[in-house]
Amino acid sequence: MIMQIIAGLVIFLTIYLLIKKYETRMVLIAAGLVLCIISLTPMSALDAFSERMVSAPLIQAICSSMGFAYVMKYTKCDKHLVLVLSNLLTKLGFFLIPAAVVLTFFINIAIPSAAGCAAAVGATLIPLLIAARIHPAIAGGAVLCGTIGSMLSPGLSHNPFVAQMSNMSIVDLIARHGPYSLAVGAIGAVSLSIVALVKKEYNIKVAVNDNGGAANSVESEAAERPNYLYATAPFIPLILLLLPFIDSLKAYQITVPAAMLIGAIYALIITRTNPSIITKEFFKGMGNAYGDVLGIIIAAAVFSAGLKASGLIDSFIGFLIHAPEFARWGGTLGPFLMGMITGSGDAAAFAFNETVTPFAQQFGYEIPDLGMASAISGALGRTMSPLAGATIVCAGLANINPMEIAKRTAPGMIVGVIFIALIML
């Protein structure tokens, strides 16, 4: 009992440090080590660190996807995709708001980094929306709401993580939670449009005058002619991964790393870029993915080992077996609130999925459903956080306080997490 009280104090301290924006990996690893040491099993933390370092499915999917993303950024194929699609939106009027959310959502599948996608898409779409006399906060919110689309990306860290735990392929897992991810994207688009209607933040007279620079940037973006061939590159891996779902092409199953590598080679050919540079960019992206993304997964595994060693997890699982409804709300509202407070729901979602999700069937849920519900909820919380990297990027592009954007995305994200808790689980 004393050990569990100490563990509880360590958890509260961990949450406090995460809220204070201390280095996430440092906090989780330190907390896990402390719990294992006071439980007299220090090697449990070190073993968890070692085991998660070499988790093949995670490394393959996440690192190769990030390598491909770096290639897209260097060749500017992602920018040309945005230019092509944004040119189609210029005459939509008020419907430009939900259309911008949807457009960002689908681009975010090809560019799974929320902040990276916000920068790539927002540089074109946010000035476009402002020039269309839509309030800057709504313009930034439209791009921010669309960054939930990464949930459908094979390269998003949560998808291979939960797929491995569920003994499913990544594509099958995405197909399973896809309707729910699409639904929360639609909820975000509709909600933001309603907010704009209620607050009368569209067709405003001051927007263009107050943001003349933004409007001028639209003209400069429009002056750059998009290359339609380049714009096809970001979706090549996704198309290759989806082909086996067609009955006549079931034999052509392809792995995520293979799809990403083919996509990078395709970009190399159509852009005629120096192969040496493309290779360097691909491996640079892979290295950064291991340090930044897999680093959090490894740190969460150490933290999880500490919680297990303290006996807190066994007690918590026993409680959930007798009160299964708590798993519904704990697995959704927990990552949601942490995402909102810290600007990243990843740490909480990974910690929950490491410790609780493997036992989902014991309290009436399926592992892929509970695991991805937690991941989606963390993303929803992040999308209404003024501290999130994507929010700050959008606010900078819209020249407005991040809190103003967060206030406008909040209603949709709250409805979204309730939808996930009640419908997905």
Summary of the structure (lengths in Angstrom):
residues: 425
radius of gyration: 21.6
end to end distance: 31.7
largest distance: 67.8
contacts: 1653
relative contact order: 0.16
helix: 83%
strand: 0%
